[in-house]
Amino acid sequence: MSDPAISVQNLYRYFGPLKAVNGLSFDIPHGSVCGFVGANGAGKTTTMRILASLDYPTMGTAKICGINVIHYPEEVRRLIGWMPDHFGNYNHMTVAEYLDFYARAFGYRGSERKQRVEEVMEFTDLTGLADRFSNKLSKGLTQRLCLGRALLHDPQVLIMDEPAAGLDPKARVELKHLIRVLAEEGKTIFISSHILSELGEMCDSLLFVNQGRIVHHGDAESLRQGTDASGGMLYDVQVVGEPSRLQEWCSITPQVEFLESRKQGARIRIEGVEGALAARVLSRMIKDGLEVTEFHREQRNLEDAFIDMLGRLENPSSESGTPTSFAPQP
């Protein structure tokens, strides 16, 4: 398949003066999991609704597997599974009846319909709850039911808007496992969430948006290994002896700043992002008689990276100010 699973080009969506989506462009390849991240009101749900053929853009194009969402919505709907943050349910309808109803809507008939419903209930671990009323399920089980509905017609692309919202830790782990299994089966998954640590674990790439614009599209590791607001790298250094020796050494060494003492060393900042510079700093430490036992770059958690990114956008002049301090990855 030459076309990306999802392709968005120069997408805009205005609601009066509000620019909910403001020129988004991105591609998501087949078989990948992409996390869609942004603050409330950043344009995530609007973008997803357009991709699901539930809204029209003001300008721009959106395609699923090469098919234009606006021009051919019926074809697109056969390719996607849509899992909204909230979905309709029905009183006095069991789990099996609910899925059977939607299987009929998707065109399944007779024994094929029964088999498909059973397959989906087995995959989402709902078989034992077939006779439970669908509107009496817990939040976690309700999300599994919604996922089952989205999977009934075996779509190539899944679009999931905040599927982990409100779930307890056990339900989040179960959902994460199901998503990875679907990805291993070759499905493309576009998922929004506020739980960035979990997105980092299960996504191949992260797409950050702010005020309708993309501010980052890449893997989670590139964010964890990012720089501070002034373009420096933070390192944890441990040495034999008193940390004061390391502090004195930093005070007379160009491009190195001592930030804080730690039990057996210090946290330092190296001005610049090139690994070769860090290697030269370590080499000079050893040459100058410091007995270094550990030297590693700090990793930020994704929440810190996202907040820092928004801070740079809101206060671009801060890049030339005091370096931002990041907590190490727990």
N, C-alpha and C positions, 0 to 999 in steps of 0.2 A: 504494500500500500504506500503510494508515493505521497499522498496528502497527509498532513498531520491529523491526529484524532480530533484536536480542537484547534481552530485558527481564528484569531480575532485581529482585525486590522482597522486602525483608526476609528475605534468605536466610541461614539458619543451618545449620551442619553440625558436630555434636559427635562426638568419638570419646572416650567416657568423659568425663573432666574437661577434655579438650582441646577448645577452641573453635577449630576449624580455619577456619571461616567464621562471622563474628560480626555478622550484620545487614547484609549488602551489598545496596545498591539502586543500579541504574544502567540506562540505556538506551543502545543503540548503533543509530544510524540506518542504513538501507539504503545500500549502496555506499560505506561508510566503512571505514577501517583504524584499529583501536584497539589500542594497545600496552598490555599488562597487565604491570605492573611491581611487584616486591616482593622482599624478601629470601627466602632459603630458609625454608620453613615459614610463609610469610605467608598461605597459603590459595589461591594461584593454581591449582595443579594440581587441587585439590579442587573449586574453582569450575568449572573447565573440564570436569572429568569429570561433574559434575552437568549442565552444559549439553549434554554429549554423550550423556546418558542412561545413563551408566555408574555412577552413584552416586545415592543418594537424599538429599535435604536433611532435616535434622531438622525445620526449619520454613521457611516462605516459599515463594515461587513463582519458577519460571524458565520463560521462554517463548522460542521461536524462531519468528519471523514470526507471533506471536500464538497459537501452539499450545503448550499446556502440556507441558513436557518429561516430567513425572511421569505425567500421565494418558494421553498419547498418544505414547509413545516411538517406535513404529514410524513414525508420520507425521513426527516430528522427524528421524529418521535419514535419511529421504529428502531432507531439506532441508539437512543439514549434511555437511561433509567434516571428518573428525577426523584430525588429524596429531599423535600423541602424541610425547613425548620419546624413548620407546623403543618399538619395534614388532617383532612376530614376523617371522621370515624362515624360509626352508625350504632345506635342502640339495638340491643337484642340480636346482634349478628355475631356469630362465633368466628374464631380465627380462620377455620377452614372455609366457612361461608364467605368471609370477607375476601380471601384470596381467590376462591372460586368465582366470585362476582367479577373481579378484575381480570381473571383468566378468560372469562367469557367476553369481556370488553376488548381484550387483545385478540380475539378471534379463535381461541382454542375451543375444540369441540370433543365431545365423547370421551373415550378412554385417554386420548392425548391430553385433554384438559386435566383429568384426574391425575395422570402421571406427573404432569408439570407442577401442579399444586403440591403433590407429595414430595417432589424433588426440592422445591423451594422451602417447604416446611422442614425438611430434613437438614438442608444446608444452614438454615437460620436457627436450628434447634427449637422449632416450634411444634414438632409432631406431638409431643406429650400435652400440648395446650390446644389441640385442635378444637375441642368443645368448649373452651373458655370464651366468655363474651369479649369481643375485641376492644370494647370501650372500658373494660375493667382491668386492663393489664397495667403493670408497673411501667415507669418511664423507659427502663431498659428494654423490656419486652415489647413495648409499643414501637420503639425504634427498630427493633428486629423485624417487626411486622411491616413497618414502612419499607425497610430494605427488601424484604421478601416481595412486596408489591412491585418495587422498582425492578426486581430481577426476573419477574415472571416471563417476560418476552425475550430473555437472554440478550440484553443490550450490549453493544460494544463499548459504550461510554457511560460511566456513572457520574452524575452531577449531584453532589451531596452538600446541602447547606446546613452547617452546624449540627451534624448528626450526633455529636457527643455532648451537646449542651444539656446540662441537668442530670447526666448519668453519674451513678456512683462508680468508685474505682473499679470494681469487678466488671460492671457493664461496659466501661470504657476499654478495659483489656480485651473483653470478648469482641467488641466492635472492631478494635484495632486488628485482632487476629483475622476476622472475616475480611477486612479490607485487604490485608496482605495476601490472603488466599485468592481473592478475586484478581489481584494484580498478577499473581503467579499464573493464573489461568489466561492471562493476556488482555484483560480488560483495562481500559484507561479510566482513571479515577481523578476527578477534579473535586476537591473537598475543602470547605472552609471551616475554620475552627478558631476559637480563642485560646485553646490549650496548645501553645506553641511547642512545648517539650514533646508532646505526643506526635505532633505533626513532623517534628524533626526526626523521630524514630521511624516513622512509616512512609515518609514521602521521599521521592527521588529528587524533587525540586520544590522550592518555595517561591511563591509569587506574592510580593508585598505591594499593597496599594494604599494610597493616601489621597483623600479628596479627589477620587476618581482617576488618579494617575499611578502608573507603576513606579515604585521607588527601588525595587530589587526583584530580580528573577535569577535564581541560582540555587545551588545546593545548600543544605544547612551548615555543612562544615565551613564553607567560605564565610558564613556569618559568625560562627563560633571563633574562627581564627581571624576575625576582623581587627581593625585598628581602633585606637581611641579617636576622640573628636579632632585631635591635632595631627593625626597621621602617625602616631607612635605605636610601638608594640610593648606589651606588658609581660614581664617574665618573673617567675618565682625562682630565686637563687638560694641554695643552701651551701654553707661553707663550714669548715672545721674552725672552731674558735668563736670569738665574739663577733656578732654582726656589725659592731662599730667599725671594725677594719674594712668591711665592705662599704659602709657608709662613707668613710674617709676616701676610699678609692673612687667611689662614684663622684664625689665632690670635685675631684681634680681630673676627671675623664670626660672629654668632649662627647656629646650626643648620648650621655647616660645620666639618668636622674634617679636618685634614691627616693622612693615613695614612702615606705614604712618598714619598720623592723618586724621580723617574725622570729619564732622560737630559735631556729638554727640558721637564720639568714635574713633575707629581705625580699621585698617586692620592688622591682626596679622598672624603669621605663627606658626603652631605647628609641631614639628619635629616627624614624624611618621604618619602612616595611620590608626591606630586602633581607632575606635569610642570610645572605653573605655578610651583612653588617653585624647581625647577631653572632655569627660564627667568629668574626674578628674580635668582638667584645669578649666572648668567652675565652678565646685564645690569649688575649691580653691579660685577662684576670689571672689565668694560670701562670703566664710569664712573669707577672708582677708579684707572685708568691701567694696568691689566695688559693686555698685548698678547696676547690669546688667539688661538692658531692652530688649536687643536683642542679640542673639548669633547664627549665622548660617554660614554654610559652603558656600563658594563662588562656583558658577558654571561657568565653562568655556564655551564659545561657541565652536562649533565643529571645526571651522576654526583654532582657537587657539590650540585646542587639536591636530589637524592634523599637524600643523606647528611645535609644540613642539615635536611630535613623530618623525618627520623627522629630527629635530635638534639633538635629542638624537642619532639617527642612524649615522648622519654625524659627530657628535662630542661626542663620548661616554665618553670622559674624563670630559665633562661638568657636569656629574652627581655628581661629587664631588666638583664642584665649587659653584659659586654664585647661589642662587635659582632663577629660572625663575619666572617672574611676569606675572600673568594672569589677564586679565580684567574680571570683573564679567559679567555674562550673562545678556544682556539687557532685 
